[in-house]
Each structure stands twice: as structure tokens, then as C-alpha cells.
Amino acid sequence: MNLKQMGYGSEALVQRYYQGLWYKLLKKNFTIPGGEIDLLMQKDKLLVAIEVKTVNHIDELDNYISLKKIWLLEKSLVSFLQDQGEAFEEIRMDALFVKEGEIIEIYEDITNS
């Protein structure tokens, strides 16, 4: 299995995790020039932009998600929201780390970390 296939497998795992918490998928791999959001999930009036990382190990969130990466996620999110007709009362960015087909770490609201 190549890295891209592993990434898609990790995204599918994370998508199922959120769907198990009653979130619905709005968009996968939303891409703009210079940025991408792996998953956009919604629960009621909450929108969650999700970054999925497939890793061999994890130290600190900062080692995997830089301030530049957060900025690019925010830029992508603004573009997505401009395309949406729906208003969200709350917006959050999460990062989930997957190792060997299992979610090993969940960081909710990474912009406030």
C-alpha cells in the first residue's frame, strides 16, 4: 500500500469515527490553491474541519501541524464557508493521528492549542 492509499484509509477511518458521533460528511479533500482540508463534518450548527495525519509515532502536535499549516487550513476553511449557503454557529479545527489503522491521538480545536 502506498502513502496516498494509507492516507485515504486513515481519512475513511476518521470519517467513520465522526459519523459514529452523529456528524455528517459535508466534503472530503476540499482543495484550494495552496491548501486542503481532509474532511469537513457537521453536527447541528457545528462545522469541524479535520486534518488527518498518518504517522509511525507522535511526539507533540507542533511537530506535525505548524502555524503555517494552521494558516493554510484557515484559508481553505474561509474559502469553503464562502461557497456554503449555510451559517454555522460554531467552527472548530481538529487534528487526528492514525497509526496502523487506529486513531491514536485526537486534538480538538487546534487553533486554541
N, C-alpha and C positions, 0 to 999 in steps of 0.2 A: 504494500500500500504506500503510495507516495504522500508527500506532505499535504498537498491540496486535498486529497481524499480523506486524510486524517482530520484536516480542518473541518471539512464538511460533515464528517461523522461526529466531531465534537459539537458543532453547531446544532446538529439534529438532536443530540443528547440534551443540550441546554434548552432547546426549544421544547422538548418533551417535559423537562423539569418544570418550566414555567407554565406549560399547559396543564400540568398536574396541580398547579396552584391557581387554576382558573383564569390564566391570562390567555388572550387570543393573539395569534400572529398577525401583524399588520404587513410586515415586509421583511424579506431576507436579503442580505447583502445589498443594502441601499448604498449606491455609489455616486459620488460627485468627483470632479477632478481634484485629486489630492486627498480624498477622504472616503471612508467606508464605515458603515455601521453593520455589524454582523446580523443582528436581529433587532427588530422593533416590535415590542409586545405591549399589549394594552389590557388593563383590568379596570373596568369602570372608567373614571376620568383620569387615571394614571397612565402615563406613557413611560415605558422603560426602554432605553437604548442600551443594547448589550454588546460588550466586547468579549469574544471568546478566545482564549489562549490555550493551545495545546502545548504542554510542557513535559519535561522529564523530571523537573523538581521546581520548587518555588521558594524564594527567599523573601523578598519584600515586594510589595506592589510596585513601588517606584522603579524597581529593576526591570519591569515589564511594560509599564504604562507611564511614559514620560509626560511631562507637561505639554510638549508639542503634540503628542498623540491625543491627549485630552482636548487640546485646542482644535485638532482636526475632527475629532468626534463631535465637538460642539458645533463646528462649522457645518458638518454634514447634517446634524440634527436641525439646525436653523433652516437649512435648505429643505429638509423633509417637512418641517412644520409649515413652511410657505406653500408647499404643494398640497397640504391637507386642508380640508374644509372644516375639520372638527377641532374644537377647542379642548384642551386638556387642562385640568386644574392643577395637576402635579406632573413634573417631569423629572426623571431620575436616570442616571447612567450607572450601570453595573458592569463589573468585570468578573468573569468566571473562568477558572483554570481547570483544565481537564488533563488527566494523566491516565493512560492505558484504559480509556473508555469509562472513566469515573470522574465525577466532579470532585475535585479535592479542595477547592477554596472558592468562596463566594465573597466578593466585595460589593456591597450595596452603596450606591451614591458616591462614586469615586471622586466626584468634583469637590466633595466636602471632606476628603480623606487627608 
